Amino acid sequence: MSRGTPSRSIRSVFVVIVGCGRVGSTVARSMLREGHDVSCLDEDPEVHARLEVGLETSWEDAGGQFTVGTALETDALDAAGVEKADAFVASTNGDNTNIIIAQIAKRRYNVPTVVARILDPLRAEWYEKQGVKTICPTNFAIRMLEEELMGTAGDG
């Protein structure tokens, strides 16, 4: 290793991200920049442009893969490479879709790390208890708002 080069103890992983909206595309670019292999799946071909925001080259030239298809269809998941994935992110705009595809990735394809973005806090909690790792932006927003409000409650 040359001087000045940071030591990377993190191994490269192959990540499949379903849903390339603001969240999915940002995570995809971040993972690709960190040297990971990333495959994105979305039913809207127009979202491909989001993947290239801030890149100096095309998504594919940067090493990314993009598949147009519906994640509820195993042919689309196969085309995205889910059978080889080390990690899987379900980040569509629908809780039900995210839960179903997360369970497919976990149970059918045996992906070691599966994370689903769930907006409904009650669903997120229930699925977490069922063994599906969930991220709930709604819970995060609630906590942040409460902290801000509690911090100003004594100001007067």
N, C-alpha and C positions, 0 to 999 in steps of 0.2 A: 504494500500500500504506500502511495506517495505521501510525503508530508503535506499536511493541510487538507487531506481528504478525510472526511468523517468516517469513522468506523461504523459499518453497518452490520449489526448482529442479527437483523431481521431478515429471514429468508424470503425470497420472492414467492408470492402466492398467485394462483389463478383465481380471479374473482369474476363471477357472473352477476351483473346488476340488471334487474328487470325494472323498467320505468326510468326514462331519461328526462324527466322534468327537471326543475331546479335542483332538487336534492340529489337525485340519481346521477345526473350529469356532473355535478360538482364533485361528488364522491368518486366517480369514475376518473375524472381528470386528476384528482389528487392521488389516487392509487397508481395511475399510470406514471405520473411524475415521480413517484417514490420507487419506481422500478418494477412494479407488479404487472402481471399480465391481466388485461381487463377485456371482458366481452360484455357488451350491452345488448339488451333485447327490448324492443318497444314496438307497438303496433302502428305507430305513426312515423313514417319515414322522414317527416320534416324535422323531428327532434334531433336528428343526426347533427344538424348545424350547432346545437348547444354543446356537443362534445368537443367541438373545435375552438370554442371561445378561449382565447388566451394561449392557444398553442401556436408554435411557429410553423407548423406543418399540418397536414391533414391528420385526422384521427387514426386512419389506417397506417399512414406513414410513420406516425408516432408509436405504432405497435398495437393499437386498439383494434377491436373487432366490433362490428355492429350488425345485428340481425333484425330484420323487420319480421314481426310475427306476434301472435297472441300467446302469452306465457301459459295459458291454460291448455295449450296444445303441446303434447310431448314432442312433436316434430320440431316445433320452434325452439323448445328447450334443448333438444339434441343439437340443432344447428348452432345454437349459442355455445355449445360445449359443456353443458352442465354436468355431464357424466365425468368430466375431468376436473371439475371445480374443487378448489380448497375452501372457498367461501362463496356464499350466495346472499344477495341483498334483494329483498322484495320491497320496491319503493314506487309502486304505482299510486294512482290517486284513489284507490279503493281498498278499504280495510278487508273486505271479504276476499277480494282477489289476492291481496298480499298474504293472507293467512293460508289460503288454499295452495298457492304456489310455493310458499315456504314449507308447508307440510309435504308437498310433492318432492321438493329438493331434499328434504331431510329423510323422508321414508323411502321414496322410490330410488333416488339417486345416491343416497348415503353421503351427502355433502357434509363434511365435518363441522363447518361453521355456517349457520343459517340465521339471518337477522331479518325481521319484518318490521317495517314502519307501520304503526297502527295509531290512528288519530283518536280513537275512542278509548279513554282511560280504563273503563271497565273491561272492555275486550282485551286490551293490552295486558292487564293484570291476570285475567283468566288464562290467556294463552301462555303467558310466562309460567304459570303454574303447571301447564301441560307440557312444558319443556321447549317451547318455542321462544327464542330470545327476541324480545320486542324493544323497539325504541318508540316512545310516545311523545311527539313534539308538544302535544296538548299539556301533558303533565309537566314538561319542562317550562312551558310558558306560565302555567299556574304557579309553580314554585318561584319563578323569577318575579312575577307580579306581586306575589305575597311578600317576598323579601323586600321589594321596593316599597310597598305600602307599609310594612312593619317598620322599616327604617325611617319612614317619615312620620309615623304615628306620634312620636314624642316631640317632633318639631312643632313649633307653634308660634 
